[in-house]
Amino acid sequence: MTPIKTPKKLIEVALPLDAINKAAAREKSIRHGHPSTLHLWWARRPLAAARAVIFAQMVNDPGYERHLGRGVNKEKAALERERLFKIIEDLVKWENTNKETVLERARAEIRRSWRETCELNKNHPQAAELFNPDKLPAFHDPFAGGGALPLEAQRLGLESYASDLNPVAVTINKAMIEIPPRFAGRAPVGPLPPSPQRGRGVGGEGELFEQDWPGATGLAEDVRRYGAWMREEAEKRIGHLYPKIEVTAEMVVERADLKPLVGKKLTVIAWLWARTVRSPNPAFSHAEVPLASTFVLSSKAGKEAYVVPVVEGDRYRFTVKLGPLTEAARDGTKASGRGANFACVLSQTPIGGKYIKAEAQAGRMGARIMAIVAEGARSRVYLAPTEEHEAIARNIRPEWKPEVEFFQQALGFRVGNYGMTQWSDLFTHRQLVALTTFSDLVQEAIDRCWPKYRTKLSRPTGTIGVVQ
């Protein structure tokens, strides 16, 4: 068997680790354009590190190797490594992620090293098959996960293939590294979103003027356009289930800070609920009391907010207060000790885990809104719940739900202990309606856009393959 002559790679000798680590750490704070915003994969590799490692694995170290008859002396090799390190330092910066001038410098070095390797092996019996200087080796990640490595290999000019058994990982990889190259350089086909200049729905499809759509920018624009269409359609169908909240004069009685907002209708960001069970105290058995591990809404310095349960005889209601957090706010209704131990907000009677599970399995676990989080001018506004908003949530009835039983015992998945036996039990009725509405809209969007794409689509060879 003829041995393959493999030059030592840069990664085997040295790397600018400080620059790579700094760039990888910075990625944790990136919230726009990073794959982690698509799905927070639990073992995602930093893109900066993936890009640097693949580059260093593909580029030959400049040091002299007598047995191969290649490389330069120590002094020249050190200078050459510094030049390669500078390429890596530029390559790992987030702002250079898609900068063609930076990427092309890296690709040129990879091609140069590959041609050198091909020259060393030109006499190999399989040289034509294995060492074609015009065709870089393909990259295959058999356990691709979140797709950082195949994505960066593709960015560096390699033909990438990714595989994984997890269907979520397959979906992520298709979205990031298989689909975009198929539509590279294509103009968007979706309907122009409404604008103040055009009015709602005016403008039709396509562009008002010719422009270039390099890379996947046309596809990204279509994602925005169809996303805008889906949001508009969803608002027509289920917008009434997500009403705004009006700040009234009555609210100012307990919250003077709300006075400037009286009469304004604020967009709700979230409704915060607490699970409830009937009080184990016979005197309050008619009341469903909250199981809240904390009442804290915001712990940011200077913007603290928390829920306060106001007991009125054998009833209670929730209000919201601002200011320094109290111990009662931090603890909620959680009792001391480990496990699901709580206390009745009306009588302080202990509520043990066994009681909670028994109530839940009997179908007597409920829920109650503790607070409403709304969008303010400069920050979030925390408000007490209203009867109107709670009534809307309680009166929703989904037309369809996934009535499929799931496993009852699994690592970290023990909701069956609380009476939940079907996938639909994991969602509120409003969530089920919203999820099914968006699922329907996804199919409608596909029906709208696919005929336009189908007539133009041609898959380029050697870009990416993703398999499950």
C-alpha positions in Angstrom: 0.0 0.0 0.0 1.4 3.4 -1.0 1.6 5.7 2.0 0.0 9.1 1.8 2.2 12.0 2.4 0.4 14.3 5.0 2.1 17.5 6.0 1.7 18.6 9.6 -1.2 20.9 10.0 -1.2 24.3 11.8 -3.5 23.0 14.5 -0.8 20.4 15.5 1.7 23.2 16.2 0.1 26.4 17.5 -3.0 28.5 17.5 -3.8 32.1 18.7 -5.9 30.7 21.5 -6.4 34.1 23.3 -8.1 35.6 20.2 -10.2 32.5 19.6 -11.4 32.3 23.2 -12.2 36.1 23.3 -14.3 35.8 20.1 -16.0 32.6 21.4 -16.9 34.3 24.7 -18.3 37.3 22.8 -20.7 35.1 20.9 -22.6 34.4 24.1 -24.0 38.0 24.0 -24.9 38.0 20.2 -28.7 38.0 19.9 -29.1 38.9 16.2 -28.1 36.6 13.4 -26.6 33.9 15.5 -27.9 30.2 15.1 -28.6 30.1 18.8 -31.6 32.4 18.2 -33.0 29.7 15.9 -32.7 27.0 18.6 -30.7 27.0 21.8 -28.9 23.7 21.2 -27.4 22.4 24.5 -23.9 21.5 23.2 -23.5 24.2 20.5 -19.9 24.9 19.5 -19.0 28.6 19.2 -18.9 29.5 15.6 -15.6 31.4 16.1 -13.9 28.3 17.5 -15.4 26.0 14.8 -14.2 28.3 12.0 -10.7 28.6 13.5 -10.3 24.9 14.1 -11.4 23.9 10.6 -9.1 26.5 9.1 -6.2 25.2 11.2 -7.0 21.6 10.3 -6.9 22.4 6.6 -3.8 24.6 6.4 -0.3 23.1 6.5 2.1 24.3 9.1 5.0 26.2 7.4 7.7 24.4 9.5 10.3 22.3 7.6 9.7 18.6 7.4 12.8 16.7 6.1 11.0 13.5 5.2 8.6 15.4 3.0 11.1 17.9 1.7 8.8 20.8 2.3 8.5 23.9 4.6 11.0 26.6 5.7 13.5 27.1 8.5 12.5 28.1 12.0 12.8 31.8 11.6 10.8 32.0 8.4 8.2 29.5 9.8 7.6 31.7 12.9 7.0 34.7 10.6 4.7 32.7 8.4 2.7 31.4 11.4 2.2 34.9 12.6 0.7 35.8 9.2 -1.6 32.8 9.5 -2.5 33.7 13.0 -3.5 37.2 11.8 -5.8 35.5 9.3 -7.4 33.5 12.1 -7.7 36.6 14.4 -9.6 38.4 11.7 -11.6 35.2 10.8 -13.0 34.7 14.3 -14.4 38.2 14.8 -18.2 38.2 14.8 -18.3 41.3 12.5 -16.3 39.4 9.9 -18.5 36.3 9.9 -19.8 37.1 6.4 -17.2 39.5 5.2 -16.1 38.1 1.8 -12.6 39.7 1.8 -11.7 38.0 5.1 -13.3 34.7 4.2 -11.6 34.7 0.8 -8.1 35.1 2.4 -8.8 32.0 4.5 -10.2 30.1 1.6 -7.1 31.0 -0.5 -4.8 29.5 2.2 -6.8 26.3 2.4 -6.6 25.9 -1.4 -2.9 26.6 -1.3 -2.3 24.0 1.3 -4.4 21.5 -0.5 -2.5 22.0 -3.8 0.8 21.5 -1.8 -0.6 18.2 -0.4 -1.7 17.1 -3.9 1.7 17.9 -5.3 3.4 15.8 -2.6 1.1 12.9 -3.6 1.0 13.3 -7.3 2.7 9.9 -7.8 0.1 8.1 -5.6 -1.8 5.3 -7.6 -5.1 7.0 -6.7 -3.9 10.6 -7.2 -6.5 11.3 -9.8 -9.2 10.3 -7.4 -7.9 11.4 -4.0 -5.7 14.3 -4.8 -7.4 16.5 -7.4 -5.9 20.0 -6.8 -9.0 21.6 -8.2 -11.4 19.9 -5.8 -11.1 20.4 -2.0 -11.9 17.4 0.3 -15.5 17.2 1.5 -16.4 17.8 5.2 -18.7 15.3 6.9 -19.9 15.7 10.5 -21.7 12.4 11.4 -23.0 13.9 14.7 -23.7 17.4 13.6 -26.1 18.5 16.4 -26.5 22.3 16.2 -24.5 22.4 13.0 -21.7 24.8 13.9 -19.0 22.7 12.3 -20.6 21.9 8.9 -21.8 25.5 8.7 -18.3 26.9 9.2 -16.8 24.3 6.8 -19.2 25.4 4.2 -18.4 29.1 4.9 -14.7 28.2 4.3 -15.5 26.8 0.9 -15.7 23.0 1.7 -18.4 20.7 0.4 -20.3 19.9 3.6 -22.3 17.0 4.7 -24.1 16.7 8.1 -26.0 13.9 9.7 -27.8 13.3 13.0 -30.3 11.0 14.5 -32.2 13.8 16.3 -34.9 15.3 14.0 -34.5 18.7 15.7 -30.8 18.7 14.8 -31.7 17.7 11.2 -34.2 20.6 10.9 -31.6 23.1 12.3 -29.0 21.9 9.8 -31.4 22.0 6.9 -32.4 25.6 7.8 -28.8 26.7 8.2 -26.7 24.9 5.6 -28.8 23.0 3.1 -31.6 25.3 2.1 -29.8 28.7 1.8 -27.3 27.6 -0.9 -30.2 26.3 -3.0 -31.6 29.8 -3.3 -28.4 31.7 -3.5 -28.5 34.8 -5.6 -32.3 34.5 -6.2 -34.6 37.4 -5.9 -37.5 37.1 -3.4 -40.9 36.1 -4.7 -43.1 36.9 -1.7 -45.7 39.6 -1.3 -44.3 43.0 -0.3 -45.4 43.7 3.3 -47.7 46.7 3.8 -46.0 50.0 4.4 -47.3 53.6 5.1 -46.3 54.5 1.5 -48.0 51.6 -0.2 -50.9 51.0 2.2 -52.0 47.6 3.3 -51.7 44.8 0.8 -50.7 47.2 -2.1 -47.7 46.5 -4.2 -48.4 42.9 -5.1 -45.5 40.5 -5.4 -41.9 40.9 -6.5 -39.9 44.1 -6.5 -40.7 47.7 -7.3 -37.3 48.1 -8.8 -34.4 45.8 -9.9 -31.7 45.1 -7.3 -29.1 42.4 -6.6 -29.7 39.7 -4.0 -26.3 38.2 -3.2 -26.0 35.0 -1.3 -29.1 34.1 0.7 -30.3 37.7 1.1 -33.3 37.0 -1.3 -34.3 34.0 0.7 -33.9 36.0 4.0 -36.2 38.7 2.5 -38.8 36.1 1.6 -38.7 34.8 5.2 -39.4 38.3 6.4 -42.2 38.8 3.8 -44.0 35.6 4.5 -43.4 36.0 8.2 -45.1 39.4 8.0 -48.0 37.9 6.0 -48.4 35.1 8.6 -48.4 37.6 11.5 -51.0 39.7 9.7 -53.2 36.7 9.0 -52.7 35.3 12.6 -53.8 38.7 14.0 -57.0 38.5 11.9 -57.8 35.0 13.2 -56.7 35.0 16.8 -55.8 38.6 17.6 -58.9 38.9 19.8 -57.4 36.3 22.1 -54.5 38.6 22.8 -56.1 41.9 23.8 -54.2 45.0 24.9 -54.6 46.2 28.4 -55.9 49.6 29.2 -54.4 51.5 32.1 -57.4 52.8 34.1 -57.8 55.4 36.8 -58.7 52.7 39.2 -55.2 51.2 38.8 -53.6 54.4 39.9 -55.2 54.1 43.3 -52.7 51.3 44.2 -49.9 52.3 41.7 -49.2 56.1 41.5 -46.5 55.4 39.0 -49.1 54.4 36.4 -50.7 57.9 36.3 -48.9 59.0 33.1 -50.2 55.9 31.4 -53.9 56.3 32.2 -56.1 55.8 29.1 -53.3 54.2 27.1 -53.7 50.7 25.8 -50.5 48.7 26.2 -49.4 45.6 24.2 -49.2 42.5 26.5 -45.9 40.7 26.4 -46.9 37.9 28.8 -49.6 36.7 31.2 -47.9 35.1 34.2 -49.9 32.3 35.7 -49.5 30.2 38.9 -50.8 26.6 39.2 -53.4 26.2 41.9 -54.9 23.5 44.1 -57.7 23.5 46.6 -56.6 24.5 50.1 -56.1 21.4 52.3 -57.6 23.5 55.2 -61.3 22.5 55.5 -62.2 26.1 56.3 -60.8 27.2 52.9 -61.4 24.1 50.8 -63.5 26.1 48.4 -60.5 28.3 47.5 -57.9 27.4 44.8 -54.6 28.7 46.2 -51.4 29.4 44.2 -48.3 27.2 44.1 -45.7 29.9 43.3 -42.0 29.3 44.0 -41.5 33.1 43.8 -43.5 36.3 43.4 -40.6 38.2 41.9 -41.3 39.8 38.5 -38.1 41.8 38.0 -35.0 41.7 40.1 -33.1 44.3 38.1 -31.6 47.0 40.3 -33.8 50.1 40.4 -36.6 48.3 38.6 -37.7 45.7 41.1 -41.2 44.5 40.9 -43.1 41.7 42.6 -46.6 40.2 43.1 -48.4 40.6 46.4 -51.3 38.3 47.3 -54.0 40.4 49.1 -56.1 38.3 51.4 -59.7 39.5 51.8 -61.5 37.1 54.2 -61.7 33.7 52.6 -60.7 35.1 49.2 -57.5 36.6 47.7 -56.4 38.7 44.8 -53.1 39.6 43.3 -51.6 43.1 43.0 -48.2 44.3 41.9 -45.7 46.4 43.8 -42.5 48.2 42.9 -39.5 48.7 45.1 -37.0 46.6 47.1 -37.8 42.9 47.1 -39.1 41.4 50.3 -38.4 37.9 51.6 -42.1 37.0 51.1 -41.7 38.1 47.4 -38.6 35.9 46.9 -40.2 32.9 48.5 -43.7 33.1 47.0 -45.8 30.4 48.6 -42.9 27.9 48.7 -42.5 26.3 52.1 -39.1 25.5 53.6 -37.5 22.1 52.7 -36.9 20.2 49.5 -39.5 19.2 47.0 -42.9 20.5 46.1 -43.8 21.9 49.5 -46.0 25.0 49.6 -48.2 26.9 52.1 -51.8 28.0 51.7 -51.9 31.7 51.1 -55.1 32.0 53.1 -54.3 29.9 56.2 -50.6 29.1 55.9 -51.6 25.4 56.1 -48.8 23.2 54.6 -49.4 21.8 51.2 -47.2 18.7 50.6 -46.1 17.1 47.4 -48.3 14.1 47.8 -51.4 16.2 48.2 -50.5 18.3 45.1 -50.1 15.1 43.0 -53.3 13.6 44.3 -55.2 16.8 43.4 -53.6 17.0 40.0 -54.3 13.3 39.2 -57.9 13.9 40.2 -58.2 16.7 37.7 -58.5 19.4 40.3 -55.3 21.4 39.6 -56.1 24.8 38.1 -54.3 28.0 37.2 -54.7 31.7 38.0 -53.1 34.8 36.5 -50.7 36.5 38.9 -49.6 39.4 36.8 -49.6 40.9 33.3 -46.4 42.1 31.6 -46.9 44.9 29.1 -44.7 46.9 26.7 -44.0 50.4 28.0 -42.3 53.3 26.2 -38.8 52.5 27.6 -39.2 49.4 29.7 -41.7 46.7 30.7 -44.8 47.6 32.7 -46.0 45.1 35.3 -49.7 45.1 36.1 -52.2 43.3 38.3 -54.4 40.9 36.4 -57.9 41.9 35.3 -61.1 39.9 35.2 -61.5 40.7 31.5 -58.1 39.1 30.6 -58.6 36.1 32.8 -62.1 35.5 31.4 -60.8 35.6 27.8 -58.1 33.0 28.6 -60.5 30.7 30.4 -63.2 30.8 27.7 -60.9 29.7 24.8 -61.8 26.3 23.4 -59.4 24.8 20.8 -61.0 23.1 17.9 -58.1 20.6 17.7 -55.5 19.3 20.1 -52.9 16.5 20.0 -54.7 13.8 21.9 -51.8 11.4 21.9 -50.5 9.8 25.1 -46.9 10.2 26.0 -44.5 8.1 28.2 -45.2 8.5 31.9 -41.8 8.0 33.3 -38.6 9.3 31.8 -35.4 11.1 32.9 -36.4 14.7 33.8 -39.9 14.2 32.4 -42.3 13.4 35.2 -45.4 15.4 34.5 -47.4 12.2 34.5 -47.2 12.4 38.3 -49.4 15.5 38.0 -52.2 14.0 36.0 -50.8 14.9 32.5 -51.1 12.0 30.2 -51.4 13.6 26.7 -49.2 16.0 24.8 -52.1 18.5 24.8 -52.0 18.6 28.6 -48.6 20.5 28.4 -50.2 23.6 26.8 -52.9 26.1 27.8 -55.9 26.3 25.5 -54.7 29.7 24.2 -51.3 28.1 23.4 -53.0 25.3 21.6 -55.1 27.6 19.4 -52.0 29.7 18.6 -49.8 26.7 17.7 -52.5 25.2 15.5 -53.2 28.5 13.8 -49.5 29.1 13.0 -49.2 25.4 11.8 -52.0 26.0 9.4 -50.5 29.3 8.2 -47.1 27.6 7.6 -48.8 25.2 5.1 -50.7 28.1 3.5 -47.4 30.0 3.1 -45.9 26.9 1.5 -48.9 26.6 -0.9 -48.4 30.3 -1.8 -44.6 30.4 -2.4 -43.8 26.9 -3.7 -45.2 27.3 -7.2 -43.1 30.4 -7.7 -39.9 28.7 -6.4 -40.5 25.4 -8.1 -40.2 26.8 -11.6 -36.9 28.5 -10.8 -35.2 26.0 -8.4 -32.2 24.1 -9.5 -29.9 22.6 -6.8 -26.2 23.4 -7.3 -24.0 20.4 -7.0 -21.7 19.8 -4.1 -23.1 22.3 -1.6 -24.5 20.5 1.4 -26.3 17.3 2.3 -28.2 16.8 5.5 -29.6 13.4 6.5 -31.4 12.0 9.5 
